[in-house]
């Protein structure tokens, strides 16, 4: 994972596991990805009620080791889960890589 910045404190041995969690959530629940700007993206998730819990848990753990991420998660009126992700300009490439990975792994 060459796009993981030095600012990330998650041990290298745990990074593939975290990535697998992200990939599973995306594969099971992602309905769309909106690139709002170079530093802001929104993932739209759908699925069982546990989808929001999974997204919140994953976001909290990710923000804990990669403090440059800011996550905002809310349930929309129609029941989807909106995950807003922002990063400082210096980490825009990390967000771009994350968006590309999410888009590639989205369910059909």
BELDADA-V592401 format. One record per residue. N is the residue number from 0. RES is the residue in one letter. SS is DSSP state (~ for helix, > for strand, _ for the rest). PHI is phi in whole degrees, -180 to 180 (none if undefined). Layout:
{{N/RES/SS/PHI} {N/RES/SS/PHI}}
This chain:
{{0/X/_/none} {1/X/_/-71} {2/X/_/-91} {3/X/_/-77} {4/X/_/-76} {5/X/_/-62} {6/X/_/-68} {7/X/_/-79} {8/X/_/-99} {9/X/_/-67} {10/X/_/-56} {11/X/~/-54} {12/X/~/-70} {13/X/~/-94} {14/X/~/-60} {15/X/~/-63} {16/X/~/-68} {17/X/~/-64} {18/X/~/-63} {19/X/~/-64} {20/X/~/-63} {21/X/~/-61} {22/X/~/-60} {23/X/~/-66} {24/X/~/-62} {25/X/~/-62} {26/X/~/-62} {27/X/~/-88} {28/X/~/-133} {29/X/>/-70} {30/X/>/-108} {31/X/>/-162} {32/X/>/-127} {33/X/>/-116} {34/X/>/-87} {35/X/>/-72} {36/X/>/-158} {37/X/_/-65} {38/X/_/-118} {39/X/>/-146} {40/X/>/-136} {41/X/>/-131} {42/X/>/-100} {43/X/>/-111} {44/X/>/-112} {45/X/_/-140} {46/X/_/152} {47/X/_/-65} {48/X/_/-57} {49/X/~/-69} {50/X/~/-60} {51/X/~/-63} {52/X/~/-61} {53/X/~/-62} {54/X/~/-64} {55/X/~/-64} {56/X/~/-63} {57/X/~/-64} {58/X/~/-63} {59/X/~/-64} {60/X/~/-69} {61/X/~/-69} {62/X/~/-65} {63/X/~/-68} {64/X/~/-106} {65/X/_/-125} {66/X/_/-65} {67/X/_/-77} {68/X/_/-80} {69/X/>/-123} {70/X/>/-116} {71/X/>/-132} {72/X/>/-126} {73/X/>/-147} {74/X/>/-93} {75/X/_/-78} {76/X/_/-57} {77/X/_/-83} {78/X/_/99} {79/X/_/-74} {80/X/>/-109} {81/X/>/-101} {82/X/>/-114} {83/X/>/-91} {84/X/>/-125} {85/X/>/-128} {86/X/_/-141} {87/X/_/-67} {88/X/~/-51} {89/X/~/-62} {90/X/~/-111} {91/X/~/-59} {92/X/~/-65} {93/X/~/-67} {94/X/~/-65} {95/X/~/-59} {96/X/~/-64} {97/X/~/-65} {98/X/~/-63} {99/X/~/-63} {100/X/~/-65} {101/X/~/-63} {102/X/~/-63} {103/X/~/-67} {104/X/~/-98} {105/X/_/-64} {106/X/_/-69} {107/X/_/-90}}
